[in-house]
Amino acid sequence: MRLDNERESGNVEDRRSHSGGYGGGISMGTVMMLWPILRPLLRSKFGILLIAGGVLAYLAGYNPLAFIGMGTMPARHVDNAKEEKSAVFIKKVLATTEDVWHHVLLKYGIEYRPPKLVLYRGYTRSGCGGAQAQMGPFYCPADKKIYLDLGFFDELAKRHDAPGDFAQAYVLAHEVGHYVQDLLGTLDKAQRAKRGLGGKRANALQVRVELQADCYAGVWGHYAYKKGLLDPGDAEEALRAASAIGDDILQRKTQGYVRPDAFTHGSSRQRVEWFERGFESGNLEACNTFR
């Protein structure tokens, strides 16, 4: 991306110097992320014993997620110079999302008050419970903040084979998309609707929420392209990232098979398709995933 002449957002809360480790309890967000793995384990005595062993390991001070490749037991090594460069980049990306969504939502008579981005290492507290690096970036509606451990981008490049600065920008733009959904009332409506649904139907509704955030990330990308901020190949980086973190790919990596009824973010094909819709159109109407 061509961000040398772009400003850095001031809506950043940097907690990197006083966060870290994996303490503070397992949050509900972590449990929901692991639910597709935990649910089949609960159906057998061996699975229950495995979960019990994980709980005992956690109480003894170990990180059980490390055993399934979703976390590391010690705090990660930090290359301060590299991380600071990444922090500056992500602050500039955040600033571009502020400019784009101010412009887009003004057409609908909506004032865009930007969310805060919290940068942390390893672990911190959020309005939605504990924020842990292995959870990945997320938006918390309770405090209107986006939480990001910059180490996630190393995981994105190495574990998911989705390197590149625009792939990182797409991840942030997706979380900003959730904030836009919050402003428009979509998140609240979806949350209320999910309370009356069973597991499979609730998951299906959540997929629609996530795919719309992908589409909103595409809307941001549309205007970033028009402003001349994209390098050749940037859009392909975002599409590769969207594909790499599709539920089908992640399930196949973690459990060896795919269960569509347990999807919460959408398949690789769906995530790519909805990002492309937003990118090509640049408008909210193209992002109605609830039809």
N, C-alpha and C positions, 0 to 999 in steps of 0.2 A: 504494500500500500504506500501511497505517496502522502505522508502526513507531516513532512518536515515543516511546512508552513502553517500547520494547524495548531490551535491552542490546546492546552491541557485543561480538562474539566476540573473545577474546584469542588465538585460534589463527590469527594472521595474521603473516606475515613480509613486511615492507614493504621492497622493494628499489628503490623508484622513484627514490631519490636517487643510487643508484650502479649503475644499469643504463641501457641506451640503445644506439642504433645497431643495426646488423644484422650485426655481425662474428661471429667464432667458428665459422664453418663452417656448411654446410647440413646440418641434422639429418635423420635417417631419417624423422622425423615429417613434415617438409616434403616429402620425396620421395614418401612414401605419399599425402599429400594431393594432390600433383600427378600421381600415376601415371595417373589416367584421361585426363589431357591428354597426358602424355609417351608413353604406349604407342602410340597411333596415329601419332605423329610418327616413331617409330622404324622404321616400315614403309616410309618413303620417304627418298630421298637428301636431298630438300629439308628434311624434318623433322629428319634427323640434323644437317644443317648449321645449322638453326635452334637446336637444342639446344646444338651446339658454340659457336655465337655467344653464347648465354646464359651458358655456362660461362666463356668468355673475358671477357664483360662483368663477371661476378662476380669473377673474378681481378683485373680492373682496378679494382675498388672500387665498381662499380655494382650496384644491386639489380635483377636481371632480372625479378623479379616485378612491378616497377612497370610494365613494358611490357604486362602482361596485366591490369592493374588490381587486383592482389592485394597491393600493397605500395607504399610511397612511398620514394623515394630519400633524401630528407633526413629527419631525425627530425621527428616530428609536433610541431606547436605545442601547448603545454599551457596550458590555462586552469587555473591552480592552484586557484582558489576553486571552480570547477565540479568539478574532479577530486577535491578533498578532500570535497566533498559526496557525490560518487559513492562514494568510499571508505568513508565513514561508513555510507552506505546498504547497501553490499554486506557490510560487517562485521556489520550488524544482520541481514541476510538469512541470513548464515552461522550466526549464533547461533540463528535459528529452525530451521534444518536440524538443528542439534545437539540442540535440544529434541525435535523431532519424531522423529528416528531413535533417540534414547535411549529414547523412549516405545515406538516401534514394535518395535524389536529386543529390548526387555526381555521382550516376550511370547514370544519364541523362545529365551530364555535366553542371549542374546548381548549382551555388553557393548559399548557403542558408544564407541570412543575416536576423537574427531573428527580429521579430516585437517587439515593446515596449508594455508592459502591464501597463495600467494605473489603479491604485487602487484608488477609491474615495468613498465618502459617500454622498448619496442623490442626488447630482447634481454636474456636472462639464461641461466644454466646450470641444467639440471634433471638429475635422476637418469636421465632418458631421452634426454639429449642437449641440444642447444641449443633454447631456447624463444624463438620469434620472434613478434612481434605479429601478423604476417599468417597465422600458423597458427591463430589463435583460441584460446580457452580450452581447456585439456585437463587430464586427470588423469594423473599419472605413478605407476604401481604401484611402481616401483623405490624411490622415496623417500616414497610415501604423501602427495604434495602436489598441490594444484590450482594451476595457473599461469594468471594472468589479467593482461592489459594492459587497463586500464580504457578505453583508446581504442577497444576492440572495440565498445563500446556505441554509439559514434558511427556505426561502420560498420553496426551492426545497424539503427539508425534510418534512416540516410541511404541506404545502398546496398541494404539488404534490406527497407526500408519496414516495419520492425517496432519502432516506438518504444514508450516506456512503461516504468515502473519494474518492473512485474511481468514484462514480457518479459525484462528483465535478470535478475530473480530466477530465472526459469525456466532461463536459461542456466547459472547457478551451481548450481541444484538438479539439473540434468542431470549436471554433473560430480561432484557429491556422490553422485549415483546410481551412478556408476562406482566410487566408493570403497565404497559399500555392496555392490556386486557383488564387489569385492575381498575384503571381510570375509566374505562368504558363500561364497567360493571359485569363483564363477562366472567371473571373469576368467581365473584360472589354467586352469580346465578348457577354456575357449574357446580360449585361446592354444595349449594342447597339442593340441587337436583340429585347429586350423588348420594345424599343421605338416605334417600328412599329407594336406592337401587342395590341389587346384589353385586357380588364381586366382579363377575364378568361384565355386566352392564356398566358398572362404575368405571372399570378399566377402559371400556370402549369410549365413555364420555371423556375421560382424562386424555385419551389419545387425541381426541378432537381439539382439546385445549392446547396440547403440545404442538400439534401440527399447525394450528393457527399462529402460535408463537414463531414457528419456523417461517411461516408465510410473512409475518411482520418483520422478521429478520431480513427476508428477501426485499420487502418494501424499502427498508433502510439501505440495503445494497444497491437498489435501483437508483436512489438519489446520490449515493456515494459515487456510483459510476458516472452519473450525469455531471457531477462536480469535478470529475477527473482525478479521483482519489485512488482508482484501482489500476494496478499493473496488469499486463497480459498474464492470464492464467489464474488471477485471483478468484474469479467466480468458480473455477474448477476446484480450487482449494476448499471453498465452502461446501460445494457439492460432495466432495470426497469426505469431508468431516461429517456432514449430515448422514451420508451413507454408512460411515464407519460406526456411528453410535445409534444406529437403528436397533430396535428391540430384537429383531431376528438375529442380527449379527452378535449382539451381546449375549443373548441366551445360548446361542450355539457355542460361544467361547466358555461360558461359565458352567453350563449344565449339559452340553453336548447335543441338545435337541431344541426344537422351536415349538413354543405354545402360544399361538396367536391370541387366545383368550386371556393370556396374562400380560399382553402388551400394555404399556402405560405411556409410551412416547410415539409409537408408530414404527412401521417397518422401514428399512432403508429406502425402498422405492417411494413410499409415502412421504418421507421426510424430504427427499430430493425434489419430488414433484411439487410440494407446497412451497418450498423455498423458491423454486423456479417461477411459480405463479406470482409470488410477490415481487420477485426481481424483475420479471418482464412487464408487469402492469404498473407497479408503483402506487397502487391504491388499496384502501381497506376493503372495498367491495369484493375484490378478488380473493379475499382471505376468509370467506364464510365457510368454515369447515363443519358447521352445525346443520347444514341443509339435509 
